[in-house]
Amino acid sequence: MPNSKSITQLAAYWKRNGLSTRASYVLAKAGVSETQLVAYREISALLCLKNCGSETAKEIWDFMENSEREVKEVKFEELIPN
């Protein structure tokens, strides 16, 4: 599990990419990076994340479906600026 500084930085990453603050923090607190997001292939898996209700899960799901970005191999440490 990431520490509070890395949670804030990872949440900021998700927010910069278009997710709401709530959705960003749900993913960040779970330590989900962009490469790990593809592992959530069913909305029910998103609903298992702490504090992820149906609306937040739908937002994340829509984000995944509508994202035209190519998923790259990115290490969690690379998402955190030095």
C-alpha positions as CSV (number, residue, x, y, z in Angstrom):
1,M,0.0,0.0,0.0
2,P,1.4,3.4,-0.9
3,N,2.3,6.0,1.7
4,S,0.3,9.2,2.1
5,K,2.7,11.3,-0.1
6,S,2.5,8.7,-2.9
7,I,-1.3,8.5,-2.6
8,T,-1.6,12.2,-3.1
9,Q,0.8,12.1,-6.1
10,L,-0.9,9.1,-7.7
11,A,-4.3,10.8,-7.1
12,A,-3.0,13.9,-8.8
13,Y,-1.9,11.8,-11.8
14,W,-5.4,10.3,-12.2
15,K,-7.0,13.7,-11.8
16,R,-4.8,15.2,-14.5
17,N,-6.0,12.4,-16.7
18,G,-9.7,13.4,-16.3
19,L,-11.1,11.5,-13.3
20,S,-12.9,13.2,-10.4
21,T,-11.2,13.7,-7.1
22,R,-13.2,10.8,-5.5
23,A,-12.4,8.3,-8.3
24,S,-8.7,9.5,-8.3
25,Y,-8.4,8.8,-4.6
26,V,-10.2,5.5,-4.7
27,L,-7.6,4.3,-7.3
28,A,-4.7,5.9,-5.5
29,K,-5.5,4.5,-2.1
30,A,-5.7,1.1,-3.7
31,G,-2.3,1.7,-5.2
32,V,-3.7,1.3,-8.8
33,S,-1.4,2.6,-11.5
34,E,-2.5,2.9,-15.1
35,T,-1.0,-0.4,-16.0
36,Q,-2.8,-2.1,-13.2
37,L,-6.1,-0.5,-14.1
38,V,-6.5,-2.9,-17.1
39,A,-6.7,-5.8,-14.6
40,Y,-10.1,-4.5,-13.6
41,R,-12.0,-6.1,-16.5
42,E,-15.3,-6.2,-14.8
43,I,-17.1,-3.4,-13.0
44,S,-17.7,-5.8,-10.1
45,A,-13.9,-5.8,-9.5
46,L,-14.0,-2.0,-9.2
47,L,-16.8,-2.2,-6.7
48,C,-14.5,-4.2,-4.5
49,L,-12.2,-1.3,-4.0
50,K,-12.6,0.5,-0.7
51,N,-15.0,3.5,-0.9
52,C,-15.9,2.7,-4.5
53,G,-19.6,2.9,-4.9
54,S,-21.6,2.3,-8.1
55,E,-21.3,5.8,-9.4
56,T,-17.5,6.0,-8.9
57,A,-17.1,2.5,-10.4
58,K,-19.1,3.6,-13.4
59,E,-17.0,6.7,-13.8
60,I,-13.8,4.7,-13.7
61,W,-15.3,2.1,-16.1
62,D,-16.3,4.8,-18.6
63,F,-12.9,6.3,-18.3
64,M,-11.3,2.9,-19.1
65,E,-13.6,2.4,-22.1
66,N,-13.3,5.9,-23.5
67,S,-9.5,6.2,-23.0
68,E,-7.7,6.3,-26.3
69,R,-4.3,6.2,-24.6
70,E,-2.2,3.2,-25.2
71,V,-1.5,1.4,-21.9
72,K,2.3,1.4,-21.4
73,E,4.4,-0.6,-19.0
74,V,4.9,1.9,-16.2
75,K,6.3,1.2,-12.8
76,F,4.5,2.8,-9.8
77,E,7.8,4.6,-8.9
78,E,7.9,6.2,-12.3
79,L,4.5,7.9,-11.6
80,I,5.9,9.8,-8.7
81,P,8.1,12.8,-9.5
82,N,11.4,13.0,-7.8
